[in-house]
Amino acid sequence: MTVEISRRREGTAHLVDIEVDRASPVPLARQLYLALRQGIVGGRMPPGARLPSTRAASRLWGVSRGLVTEAYETLLSEGYAIGRTGSGTYVSKDVPERAGRPGGTGWERPEPGRLLSRAARAVSAPSPQVSEPPLQIPFVMGRTPPDARTRAVLTRIAHRHLGAMSNHYRDPQGEEVLREAVAAYLLAARGVRCMPGRIFITAGAQQAIDLAIRTLIDPGDFVAVEEPCYPPARLALTVHGAILAPVPVDDDGLNVNALGALAAKPRAVYVTPSHQYPTGAVLSMARRLALLDWAAATGAWVIEDDYDSEFRYDGRPLAALQDVDEHHCVIYVGTFSKALLPGLRLGYLVVPEDLVPAFRVMRTLLDRFPAPFQQLVVADFLAEGHFSSHLRRLREAYRASRDVLVSLLRARLSDHLEVNSPHQGVHLLARPGAQHNDVALAQAAHRHGVAVLPISPMHVAPMPRHGLLFGFSGLTHAEADLGTKRLAAMFAALK
């Protein structure tokens, strides 16, 4: 009877069930306060309701009186409750009405996307792409497993520079020692001609692309892109308000004649000439020269993403566009993510000399300067000659993975997929029969524990071609064997 009388005196607040999680890192008093506040703004403790005394609350909610007192004091200080001397603690009558409380207005849940920019809504639109798979699934894209030797060297070098946390602002173009090493590497490996003063160190290729777009392209400008196109670059252009003009790609890369026939004059063209993503085509030398002549004649910029240029398995790679650019219209993008480690977040941008001041200002607005620690580690890795031997080992491993994958695909899936062995890169493109939709195939493959990427969503224009991308970087023989068996079972189930 005594308990029932005390509960009636406490009002309805004692009916609110509150539990605290003693295993949570959030302090118990904070948990109690948040639960009480939610009860107040949600209407479960109406305005004017008397809160339980600290003694009763301690018994009701299983916490000490001290914790209750601390939670109540926070409610009082923030205006959710008021104290009356000799009477107790009450829910404030001035708490704003909220959705869920009888008669509440003005706090309805906002519509999805209501606070987003047009650019964010555009890139957040639902896509038929398959969800991101875990890295352990066979054929997943983007794996870069360094061998034990490379990891040991990087660890040793990293210890030299643990004290490199800067106490002052650095050069927005990046550490000069790394830019010097990158300039030497690019000249030897890709024929790229540049001084360190024309290089910008970035957080991977994506930031380099974004920096080029911000500096050179205005909203509403037409930008020509390969058809199909590398999705992150296409989305970056979309975010900045560019109007995309798709240009078809064939076995010789971007069709420059089709580029010249566009009705609108593009401000720039984005290309992956060394290894077109996703088709794997290499832009022929004749088309490279024609593209540069077109850019010079129209005043357009050429954003050259030298994608996968490090991984050439058969024959010598063609020179970079930048190497044969006599018109100074090429913006060159590269990265260490594929060839070293994506976690280092290091890429680079090479720009014509007269554009350096504008790029410096824009880079400063983005993130002021790149972190020095990773730069110093990679600079030593390059300068001491470790990178070339690392790449040689990586090419040999990836060539072996490619050969195993192509052999197994042809042996087990030739009735369903047309497979060509790529001369470059870390993925291959397989074409399914006309009766198949690549998005549906990719979704079915994912359900069978295999990661393949459909290319039809990578097209800008309607009537795309279908295909599936298979990643083979870091692919073991056991994974290739398992993955192709699962795909064979998938196709058998589709009949």
Residue, then its C-alpha position, 0 to 999 in steps of 0.5 A: m500500500t505504501v508503494e502505491i501511495s508514493r507512486r500516485r504522489e509521483g504522478t505519471a512519470h514513474l510509468v516511463d521505463i528507463e534502462v541504463d547500459r552498464a557496459s556502455p562507455v557513455p556515463l550512467a548519468r548521461q544515459l539517464y539524462l538522455a532517456l529523461r529528455q527523450g521522454i519529455v520531448g516525446g510527450r511521455m512526460p507531459p508539461g507540468a508532470r512531477l518527476p519522481s523524487t531522487r529516492a523513488a527514481s533510484r529505486l524505479w530505475g536501478v541507479s544511485r540517488g547521486l546519478v539521479t540528482e546529476a541527471y535532474e540538474t542537467l535537465l534543470s540547467e537546460g530548461y527541460a525541468i523546473g524545481r519548486t522548493g519543498s515540492g519537487t522537480y517538474v517537467s517545464k511547461d515551456v518545452p517546445e511541442r514535438a511530433g508524437r505529442p498530442g497537438g504537436t506541430g512543426w517537428e515533423r520528420p523532414e523529407p529525404g534529401r530536403l537539406l541536400s544540394r542539387a549536386a548531392r541529390a544527383v550523385s545520391a540517386p539510386s543506382p543499379q550498381v551492385s553493393e560494395p562486396p567485401l575484399q575477400i570475395p573472388f574477383v573483387m576490384g581494388r585489392t593491393p596486397p604488398d608482399a612481405r619484402t615491400r611491407a618490411v621496407l615501408t615499415r623500416i622507412a616509416h620509423r625514420h619519419l615518426g617525428a615528422m608531425s609538422n608544427h607549421y603549415r607546409d607547401p600546398q603542393g606537397e613535400e619537395v623531396l617527394r615531388e622531386a622523386v615523382a618527377a624522376y620516376l615519371l620521366a623514367a617510367r612514363g616519359v612525363r616531362c616536368m619540374p617538381g614545381r609543376i607537381f601537386i601531391t594529392a590524396g589519391a587520383q580522385q582528389a587530383i581529378d577534383l582539383a583539376i575540375r575545380t580549377l578549370i571547369d565552371p558549372g554548365d561547361f560541356v565536358a567530353v567523357e569516354e563512353p563508358c566512363y570511370p564512374p568516380a570521375r563522371l560523378a565528380l564532374t556531375v557534382h561540379g555542374a558539368i554537362l557530360a558529352p559522351v564519346p564512344v570508345d572502340d578497340d583503339g580508345l576514344n573516337v577522336n572523330a566523334l569528339g570533333a563532331l560534337a555539337a557543343k564545344p567541350r571545355a575539357v575532355y577526360v580520358t584514360p588513354s593507357h588503359q581505358y576504364p572499363t574496356g581496357a582499350v589503349l588509345s592508339m598513337a594516331r588518336r593521341l596526336a589527333l586528340l592533342d591537335w583537337a585540344a589545341a585547335t579548340g582551346a580545350w583541356v585534356i585531363e589524362d588519368d594515367y590509369d593502371s599504366e604501371f601494369r603492362y604485361d605484353g610489349r612496351p607501353l605507349a608514351a603518356l599523352q603529356d609526353v607528346d603534348e607540344h601545346h601544354c594542354v594536358i593535365y596529368v593525373g597519377t596515383f600510388s594507390k594501385a601500385l603501392l598502397p591505397g591507405l597511403r592516400l597519395g596521388y599526384l597532378v602535373v599541370p602546365e607551368d602557367l596554371v601553377p598559381a591558380f592550382r596552388v590557390m585552389r589546393t589551399l582552399l581544399d585542405r591547405f597541404p597534404a600530410p607530410f608523414q606519408q610523403l616522406v616515407v614514399a619519397d625515400f621508397l622511391a629515391e632508394g630504388h625500392f619502387s622499381s623492384h616492388l613493381r617488378r614483383l607485383r607485375e609478375a604476380y599479377r601476370a600469373s593471376r591474370d593467366v590463371l583467371v583467363s584459363l579458368l574462365r575459358a575452360r569453364l565459362s566459354d559458353h556464357l562469356e567472351v573473355n580476352s586476356p588484357h595486356q595491361g591493368v588489374h582487371l579484365l572485361a568479359r562480355p556475356g551473351a546478348q540474352h543476359n543483362d550484366v546488372a542482373l548477372a552481377q547481382a546473381a554472382h554476388r548471391h553466389g559469393v563472387a564479385v563482378l562489376p557490371i559496366s552498363p551503368m557506367h555509360v552516359a548515353p542510352m543503349p549501353r553495351h553489357g559486360l562484367l569486370f573481373g579484378f585479378s590483383g591479389l587473386t590466388h589460384a584457389e580463389a580463381d578456382l573457387g570463383t569460376k566454379r561458383l560462376a559456372a553453378m550460377f549460369a547453370a541455375l539460370k538456365 
